[in-house]
């Protein structure tokens, strides 16, 4: 059959000049969502109501950190005017359980509450005010159990058990080489214990969204980080078929891991199922958001590091206890990431790591930017500074002596081909030395200046054999542009642009012709979570695979149109032309019609599913624990007021090998944001519990940095093509935070001679450390 | 009911008639209390539209500050402690709203403006429709935790502070802005040579330190005298442990800041700058 061509009346002579090639990869294309966000037009979850909601839901939460539920009395709540229903576990049709890795968290508690934030009931009313009033009138009768407030309490003899099997949630181990022998033979052994704190994600956009059940489909407009997995969890918990759940991600203001666990979705779904045809609105306020959500794990890290006379590392023995809070969340994976990153970017021949997860009656702890690797960097970099002191060696020299080079193994035994940590540190130091270091000359006596550094590595993706894949679809549009469909969630990091730019580059289209549809389970295929620094690499690859298949379709059609072989065709700026003669050309819009007429779909899908290898049980070793590794190095300069303990970061330099910056401005944004968040973790942020109650559930007392606290961050983007990444890119999400914290601590050590071991280094903590150094008794 | 009078007479009459109404003058404290469910105002009298309360004037000897003067306005004041205290409050948006009158009546121990006023000394004008106005020494204004001399039918209308004291201010918080004091201190040397010392977050109300001030009155301002005064300050303040900081730290900081601020006055008079980091800030 001869295809019917649309070519007959097409002009062969060009009316316009083809603009020069414009590579979208590496270009600062304006954020496709930028204008709407800065002008306030973007519809975040909380913007979806009150207009869009018919009814309003509120969640009743436990006032006890640990208790048996004796009785839930909803009668007073039901008597509140405008209240349409109060629902408990008995009203949930499915398993009523969620949890990303281990499903152990009741959506609505039935018999027992394990933290002061556990949900017990959902109220639905005609107004938000009525819902709030009714929420406060649900009477829950508790039989209180002893509260396990700290890891020490959880591990003590006779401690109350949160679960029948005890308070140890699990463990992760690394065993390599003979640590005992290496320690015995070592020239120098240093030991210290680090305490990292509980941190909140503090994203701007608190949990909010809408849900409706139309009798066939439950549609939720609710922010998460992995819409397809959330759909499965919601369907299971509520007992409806997964294909009857649709999740649409509203515009989302930050996540940082804080949206990985289920938040409002099941409650919205339950309320919607009970009130068919009505749009339900649910939003948390900041206090509820902080009370309900999981947190970053607080870790106690006991670290012993040994070296020979020249400063070559010989052994590390590390014991970690991790406050898992009340439920598993992603804790077991965080424990593994802590173990697998325990010695960072350094060669250590003998390693022993034991990580224990410990349940307490604090908030569950789970994913947060850095995911266990962040806390370990504080320890291994802190130990490098202490070791340098003990050996009377230069801090940079000690690091460089031990940093891996291509082919060396990291903690898991995985040999790293793209180890660029030397270059990162050299680049950061060179930038630092571009300006003379002012030192301590001329400072008033109460001020001390210092500088410090960090060198870090980070395994990208879920790793350890956990199925990790992305799918994407790209379609040519009738106007000759293209649309990328991805299940990936834009949470502010720049995913939309990244995917548009990758596809546009492959197809030779200008950015203006690119469109994107993301994170709608009805319209997009699964792209995994926006976490683990994985979207650019994983979904980016899937998009590139789809786009390159489309490119082949276009080249075929264009070759026929232009009467040349497909490999003689160039795609540029929305045109296809004969490479040797650009007067022989055709626009993409016209090619679209031609292609359809010739039976081409102009649609393509891409699947990227690389394999990693599970750890060997007991040794934690794996030849390919992670698909690829990222490296970075920071230099920080601080000023410390040794009388008040105040610390000011004066300069901060962050160098990161990102493979290839798809959008350099977005990459720089990720680096600056990571440093800001790291500064907060180093100096300010801490969730304070008292018997399981958060004392600072709000921004009055949960202190995050302001613009006045952050120096201009000097970001250095290093680009070494990652052979497995799209256009050589790998990712940048988490490493900037991981590098920032230890560099600031290192600078404080340099300034004061006191090495902080407990975070955050608030003015008072700094003051106490200095008093102890000076031998002044400090009441605890 | 929401009342927004534009002249002081109407405001005073409303106040007299409606003793249960909540008075706001910037509403930066009341909004937070309401959001946290600690306050449920049914009736509000808003003073922020009364132009006559917004003026800052001087008569040569004294600065007369309208109760509605915002922290943004006070951020341009020539008195260093008051200016820096005002600029240490929250961020620009809140400073455009919050007022010195509101700061006084809220009477928080962390009231930065109150601490600056206590160090400089001065009077607060309280007015009522029925009884006219009276001036109360600012040091007699704070009676207890969030309790003041203000009667149920009265409004704070003006504050009067001496025009020419040499002052210093320092606030320790956990970050560079939008920052509740962990502890703050203001010191003033008045034109008659007497000293005022005041502290925030070290007692149930903004505190001043009369015993230490008497030590300083012996003059001259030597290192030894400063050290002696700082010793006395430690015994005069009454901080507690809370989730923001410990009593020990706060007490120690009162000593540190007293020493630092007085030493700066001794050395630099009205020229100095006690900001910890500006002195050493990198280029």
Interface residues (C-beta under 8 A of the other chain):
Chain A: X438 X442 X443 X444 X446 X447 X449 X637 X639 X641 X643 X644 X645 X646 X648 X650 X651 X683 X684 X688 X690 X695 X696 X698 X700 X701 X703 X704 X705 X706 X707 X708 X709 X762 X763 X764 X767 X768 X778 X779
Chain B: X32 X36 X91 X172 X174 X175 X176 X177 X178 X180 X182 X243 X244 X245 X246 X248 X249 X252 X253 X256 X257 X260 X276 X277 X279 X280 X281 X282 X283
